[in-house]
Amino acid sequence: NSRGTSLLKDSISFTDVSASGLFEGHDLLRRGFTSVKNELLPSHPLELTEKNFQLNQDKTNFATLRNIQGIHAPLKLQMEFRAVKQVQRLPFLHSSNMAMDILRGNDECIGFEDILNDPSQSEVMGEPHMMMEHKLGLL
């Protein structure tokens, strides 16, 4: 029944499917206690600034580059950013985004995420077939 599968495809999102199944409860250890207040407001005034740090830094760099070299320099750099973002690995494989780090000048910097946030060492990994079907829009 093609109509039934389209309804099923629209009603179940990919984030609802986990390793334990569709009817898994709230994972208290990974997500913490649920609170409406925490979902509406940031817990600290600097939280939004930290979340948007890279975007704000890119805007500042583009504005500086435009003032120094003209409009062509930030446009060329933005074109290169878009080209690098389009090249991706399969959804279940970790990508280091080395080309993006090189364009931003972060290739020689060692940050917090380089040491403590290695997704390839993560205990949680999705099922490759399901992730690929979701990316292709089959699920």
FIKE-343585 format. One record per residue: residue in one letter; x negated, y, z negated of N, C-alpha, C in turn. Coordinates in steps of 0.001 Angstrom, whole numbers, padded with zeros to 6 digits, always signed. Atoms other than C-alpha are relative to their C-alpha. Example, Ala and Ser with C-alpha at 12.3 -4.5 7.8 and 13.67 -1.06 7.14 Angstrom:
FIKE-343585
A-000890-001190+000000-012300-004500-007800-000900+001200+000000;S+000820-001190+000060-013670-001060-007140+000770+001090-000730;
This chain:
FIKE-343585
N-000847-001179+000000+000000+000000+000000-000885+001231+000000;S+000878-001166-000100-001811+003088+001203+000495+001153-000863;R-000535-001086+000825+000525+005426-000669-000363-000212-001464;G+000351+000310+001391-000138+003683-003988-001468+000251-000288;T+001428-000239+000236-003906+003868-003560-000319+001480-000017;S+000261-001439+000030-003758+007590-002800+000461+000594-001319;L-000438-000479+001313-001742+008159-005976-000989-000400-001075;L+000982+000464+000971-004228+006093-007933-001279+000812+000121;K+001217-000781-000219-007141+007995-006377+000134+001402-000582;D-000205-001346+000504-005610+011342-007350+000189+000040-001509;S-000337-000060+001412-004579+010361-010863-001168-000346-000911;I+001120+000399+000841-007855+008856-012171-001252+000708+000481;S+001234-000678-000382-010891+011060-012172-001180-000890-000324;F+001189+000822+000177-014378+009644-012051-000550+000104-001419;T+000540-000184+001344-015293+011070-015459+000753-000837-001018;D-000761+000818+000922-012529+009001-017076-000469-001446-000018;V+000455+001370-000088-014137+005753-015958-001371-000102-000660;S+001270+000164+000691-016908+004602-018265-000362-001470-000033;A+000460+001380+000068-018841+001447-019007+000970-000861-000799;S-000917+000757+000833-016246+000415-021624+001380-000147+000611;G-001291+000109-000646-013243+000961-019386+000775+001295-000039;L-000831-001186-000106-010400+003376-018804+000586+000442-001330;F-000730-000295+001221-008927+003201-022300-000915+000216-001194;E+000945-000262+001079-011986+004127-024308+000406+001274-000731;G-000331-001177+000799-011390+006583-027154-001113+001028+000047;H+000991-001077+000066-013328+009743-027949-001275-000537-000646;D+001281+000461+000524-017019+008946-028467-000544+001047-000971;L+000361-000964+001030-017759+010693-031744-001504+000204-000105;L+001454-000132+000127-021507+009983-031722-000590+000854+001117;R+000550-000762-001121-022119+011497-028280+000600+001392+000129;R-000677-001269-000252-019563+014312-028172+000329+000788-001258;G-000291-000698+001248-019050+015183-031848+001496+000108-000247;F-001399-000183+000356-015818+016241-033479+000677+000931+001004;T-000730-000842-000930-013161+017730-031249+000586+001183-000751;S-000540-001205+000600-012109+021286-031999+000389+000955+001122;V-000461-000936-001014-010081+023742-029953-000851+001264-000030;K+000806-001209+000135-012120+026652-031309-001344-000150+000722;N+001284+000218-000657-015392+025108-030039+000130-000010+001516;E-000198+000022-001447-013910+024686-026562+000297+001384+000558;L-000363-001333-000472-012688+028300-026341-001137+001000-000117;L+001032-000997+000257-015571+030277-027824-001369-000651-000096;P+001346+000546+000202-019331+029773-027675-000339+000010-001496;S+000312+000101+001419-020793+028734-031016-000971+001081-000450;H+000961-001051+000337-023448+031465-030882+000043+001064+001099;P-000058-001053-001028-023571+034843-029100-001013-000170+001133;L+001018+000174-001038-026717+033863-027193+000194-001254+000844;E-000198+001258-000719-025301+030558-025940+000274+000223+001482;L-000303-000277-001411-023876+032021-022722-001222+000527+000741;T+001217-000512-000616-027119+033873-022038-000976-001137+000294;E+000886+001144-000212-029100+030658-022456+000498-000909+001110;K-000551+000845-001064-026733+028730-020179-000252+000605+001376;N+000168-000690-001277-027116+031352-017440-001405+000563+000178;F+001350-000554-000042-030838+031977-017956-000605-000066+001400;Q+000622+000171-001310-032009+030568-014620+000684+000861+001049;L-000729-000841-000941-029271+032382-012683-000384+001471-000177;N+000396-001390+000264-030114+035700-014373-001440+000270+000437;Q+001396-000159-000406-033825+035162-013753-000118+000053+001521;D+000009-000028-001465-033182+034416-010060+000504+001341+000533;K-000521-001302-000437-031082+037586-009696-001036+001102-000199;T+001029-001009+000264-033836+039674-011296-001150-000128+000990;N+001088+000217-000954-036495+038103-009082+000388+000444+001412;F-000458-000421-001321-034406+038685-005944+000064+001520+000105;A-000074-001461-000019-033794+042324-006889-001396+000613+000076;T+001378-000494-000036-037509+042898-007532-000618-000231+001373;L+000531+000330-001318-038456+041150-004294+000596+000903+001079;R-000649-000889-000969-035939+043258-002368-000581+001409-000077;N+000559-001347+000165-037319+046490-003825-001432+000095+000517;I+001406-000036-000403-040903+045534-003029-000168-000280+001495;Q+000259+000440-001368-040685+043750+000347+001128+000270+000982;G-001120-000239-000900-037263+044599+001748+001027-001111-000083;I-001133+000926+000072-034033+042710+002364-000329-001390+000555;H+000280+001289-000634-035599+039928+004465-000597-001017-000971;A+000679+000933+000905-037654+038411+001607+000976-000778-000884;P-000935+000802+000792-034794+037474-000783+000950-000834+000863;L-000853+000801-000879-032641+036329+002158-000705-001278+000452;K+000779+001177-000411-035400+033987+003337-000126-000990-001157;L+000140+000861+001176-035900+032664-000190+001320-000689-000333;Q-001308+000612+000246-032163+032077-000658+000306-001078+001037;M-000182+001009-001046-032072+030208+002666-000801-001260-000331;E+000817+001150+000394-034916+027984+001445+000602-000721-001201;F-000676+000625+001147-033081+027380-001864+001160-000870+000460;R-001145+000776-000489-029966+026249+000010-000447-001249+000742;A+000502+001168-000731-031984+023945+002260-000509-001068-000969;V+000535+000956+000981-033689+022352-000747+001130-000648-000790;K-001124+000560+000765-030371+021889-002601+000769-001039+000807;Q-000742+000951-000823-028882+019987+000364-000668-001364+000054;V+000718+001269-000028-031571+017313+000280+000122-000632-001376;Q-000223+000665+001277-030606+014832-002431-000271-001484+000127;R+000095+001461+000060-031226+011298-003502+001391-000570-000197;L-001266+000645+000297-028491+008762-004050+000453+000436-001388;P-000490-000570+001253-026237+009803-006954-000456-000738-001254;F+000396+000739+001191-027464+007058-009302-001514+000018-000223;L+001444-000110+000172-031177+007837-008816-000366+001384-000517;H+000442-001265+000567-032909+010522-010837-000884+000735+001003;S+000815-000831-000876-034397+013401-008840-000690+001067-000827;S+000753-000987+000767-037123+015642-010215+000149+001401+000566;N-000174-001302-000654-036230+018487-007789-001318+000765+000083;M+001328-000600-000072-039905+019188-007219-000047+001168+000980;A+000004-001090-000976-039252+021346-004148+000620+001268-000588;M-000624-001157+000643-036950+023615-006171-000951+000614-001037;D+000983-000509+000969-039585+023899-008918-001118+000773+000695;I+001061-000689-000741-042181+024892-006331+000495+001356+000499;L-000539-001277-000471-039908+027582-004845+000167+001016-001127;R-000188-000901+001136-039198+029014-008284-001307+000323-000718;G+001276-000237+000656-042836+028819-009362-000129-000717-001329;N+000022+000746+001256-042143+026376-012190-000763-001313+000098;D+000664+001283-000182-044272+023559-010811-001196-000189-000926;E+001150+000107+000891-047201+024332-013123+000365+000249-001457;C-000459-000268+001371-045100+025046-016235+000510-001292-000629;I-000510+001140+000747-044415+022404-018859+001006+000533-000999;G-001069-000484+000862-041105+022971-020595+000568-001108-000870;F-000679+000925+000907-038879+021326-023167+000596-001173+000765;E-000668+001051-000773-036973+019398-020495-000977-000977+000634;D+000990+000901-000577-040192+017918-019099-000397-001103-000975;I+000451+000960+001004-040965+016140-022360+001157-000780-000610;L-001060+000643+000771-037675+015400-024120+001282-000298+000765;N-001235+000204-000732-035069+015270-021372-000270-000763+001288;D+000300+000809-001177-036095+012473-019025+001189-000913+000281;P-001184+000815-000264-032884+011075-017486-000314-001436+000420;S+000307+001377-000387-034681+008003-016142-000201-000892-001219;Q+000132+000760+001242-035285+006961-019761+001306-000059-000774;S-001288-000068+000675-031626+007487-020630+000588-001388-000194;E-000647+001280+000275-029641+004669-022191+001290-000164+000787;V-001279+000034-000713-026523+005577-020208-000268+000170+001486;M+000137-000097-001449-026524+004842-016488+001270-000545+000618;G-001231+000420-000649-023516+004591-014255-000224-001146+000963;E+000073+001087-000970-022728+001781-011886-000238+000589+001386;P+000367-000595-001286-024393+002523-008515+001112-000032+001041;H-001046+000117-001019-021530+001260-006331+001136+000986-000260;M-001103-000900+000342-018906+003251-008207-000402+001459+000220;M+000457-001376-000182-020995+006435-008138-000086+000361+001473;M+000104-000276-001441-021623+006134-004403+001387+000108+000623;E-001358-000099-000513-017926+005504-003686+000627+001331-000395;H-000537-001293+000438-017041+008595-005722-000584+001133+000833;K+000626-001051-000793-019545+010727-003797+000559+000023+001420;L-000545+000088-001348-018144+009513-000475+001505+000243+000050;G-001436-000259+000051-014574+010147-001649+000856-001229+000181;L-000752+001234-000153-013519+006507-001540+000709-000403-001280;L-000558+000382+001293-012695+006243-005235+001026+000980-000459;
